[in-house]
Amino acid sequence: LGVEAHPFVYWVAETKMRSDYDLPMLAENVQELVLRASQTCKLDIANVWPELVYKCFTTDNLQKLLLLRNAIVAAEIPESHRNFVKLALTSTLRIVTTAGAGWPYIAPSKYAERVVKKDAFQEFQKQCGIMLSDMRYVQSLELPYSVHQIIKGDARKLSDFCEPSGIDLIVTSPPYLNNYDYADRTRLETYFWGMFSTWGDITHAVRDNLIIAATTQIRRADFGT
């Protein structure tokens, strides 16, 4: 049983828990997506994303990332395969960005851009190849598929999801006292996929529902002063 409050991280967890893919079909889907994206006419990328996204990529890679995103959304493929390639494209973002992309934050700056000569199409294919290789290895182990359930909710209210007597072990990754804003760290990815478009959206949908771990999450109004 997994409980995750961040909607984007919840989706990532659900996607990464799968291993029962039709790998030959999935590999074909990847090739078809790249071919379709590469053969599609260039798109108008103006007003597609919040300003942060435009600061993080070259115009050429932004074009290619949008073509791949649209191809994935429109593809007639199994939903599990769509999530697989969507996750691959998500991980490609920080590979081809010109911004400082060390975790936890993305840091675009016109004064300190990274020199990036990586092509979004090629890096997406490479990332898919790595993930497919991982899945082939996992499937070769012939392990029993886990029985699991992932819930988008608040782990502090665990009794809402199960009986306390039914839990033998709890493993947690708590918000450490490191002053990281766990909602902000996925801003590039959630903006790219259109989950959120403003800081207010992120605050309302994510930050207000997380355990406070950063001074930026504290508001004077919360204490009635």
N, C-alpha and C positions, 0 to 999 in steps of 0.2 A: 504494500500500500504506500503510495507516494502522495504527498500533499505539497503543492507549490502555489504561491500567491501571485507570482508574476506571470501574466498570460503568455508572454513570448517564451519565457523559460519553460513554462508548462508544455507548450507545443514542442519545443526542442526535446524535452524529456520523453514525451510520447513517441516522437519520431525515432529517437535513438534506442528505444526499448524494443523495436521491431527487428527481427532477423529472418523472418520467413518469406523472403522475397523470391520471386521468379527472376533469378539473376540474368539469364540470357535475354529475357524480355526487357529487363531493366536496362541492360547495356545497350540494347537496340533503341530504347526510348531516349537515352542520353544522346546517341548519335543523331537521331531524328530531330531532337530539340536544337542541337547546335547547328545542324544543316538548315533547319527552318529559320532560325534566328539569323544566320549568316547570309541567307538568300533574300531576306526581307529588306525592303527599302528603308533607308534611314528615317528615323522618327523625329518629330519636334519634341525636344526634351524640356522646353520651357514650361514652367508652372506645373511640373509633375510632382516635385518634392519640395519640402521645406529647404530653406537656404543652406542649412548645414550640409546636406547631401552634395550640393553643387560645389562646395568648398573642398570636398574630399576626393574628387576624381578628375582626371582629364576629360575633356569633352568627348574624345573618341571612346574611352572606356565607359563613360556614362551612356553613350548611345548603345554600346554592346550589352551593358548590364540591363538596360530597359528592354532591348530586343529579347534577351534571355528571359527576363521576368514575364513579359507578355506571352512568350511561347510556352512557358511553364503553366501559366494561368489558363491558357486556351487549349492546352493539349488534351486529347481524349485518351487518357491513360488512367490506370487504377489510382485511387486516391493515395494509397501507401507509396506508390512510385512518385507521385507528384510531390509528396512531402519529402521524399528522399532527395530529389533533385533540387527542391526548394532549399533544403538544408545545405546542400553543396554550394548553391549560389550564395547563400547567406555567408558561408565561411570564406567564399571568394572575395567578399567585399573588403576585408582587412588585408588581403594579400595584394590587391591592386590599388589600394588607396594611396594618394600622395600625402595624406595627413599623417601625423604621428599617431600610430595605432596600437601602442602598447596598452595592455589592460591596466586599469579598468576603463580608461576614458579614451575618446577619440579627440585629437587636438589639431584641427586645421589651422594653418597659419601661412599667409602669403610670404612671410619672411623666412620660413624654415620648412619649405615643402621638401618631401622626400623625392629623390629622383627615381621614378618608377618607369621601367620599360617593359612591364609585364602586360600581356594582352588578356583582356577579360575572357574572351572565348577560350583561349588556350588554358588559362588557369582554371576555368570552370571544368573543362574536360579533365584536366589533371586531378582536380579535387574529386570529381566523380570516380576517376580511376582508383584513387587511393581508398575511397569508401567502398567501392565494389570489391577491391582486393580484401579489405577487412571483412566484408560479409562472406566472401568465399571461405576465408579461414574459419570464421565462426561456424558456418554451416558444416565445414569438414569435421568439426569436433563432434557433431551429432549429439549435442547436449539437449536435454529435454527443454522445451520452450517454457519459460516461466509463466506462472499464473500471477498476473499483477493487475493493479488498478491505479491509475494516476488521477488525482483529483485537483481541480483548480479551486483552492480554498485556503483557509488560514490554519496552519499547523498548531496554533495555540488553542484551537477548538477541535482537537482530535476526537473528542468524544462525540462530535456531530457525525463522524464518518465510521466509527467502529466502537466495539465494546472494549473497555480497557483490559478486561481479562483475556482478550484475544490477541494481545501483543506480547511477544517474547523478547523482541529486541528493537530498539530505536537507534537509527543512525541519522545524525543531523549535521547540516552545514550551516551553522548559525551566522547571523550578521555580526562579524567580529567588531571590536572597538577600534576600527582602522580608518574611520571617517570616509569610507567609500559610500557613494550614493548608488545603491544597487539598481535603482530605476534608471538613472542617467547612463549607466555603463552599456545599455543596449539601445541607446537613442538612435544611433546610425542605422542599425538593423530594423528597428520598428518604424522609423521614418521611411526607409527604402521600401518596405512592404506595404506601406500605407496604413499600418495599425494605428499610428498617431501622427499628428501633423503639427502640434504645438507642445510647448512645455507644460501648459495648463492641462492638456489631454493626458500627458504622462503622470502628472501630479494626481489628477482625479482618479485615473484608472489603475495606477500602479503604486505610486509613492505613498498615498494615503492608506494603503492596505498592507504596507510592509512594516516590520519591526524597525524602529528608528536605529540607524547605525551611523548617521552622518549629521554634522551640525547644520547642514543645509536643509535637513528635513524638519528642523525645529522652528515653529512659528510662535511668536510671542502671544498671539491670540489663543493658542492652545491652552495657555495657563491663566487666561482671564485677566491679563495685565495690560 
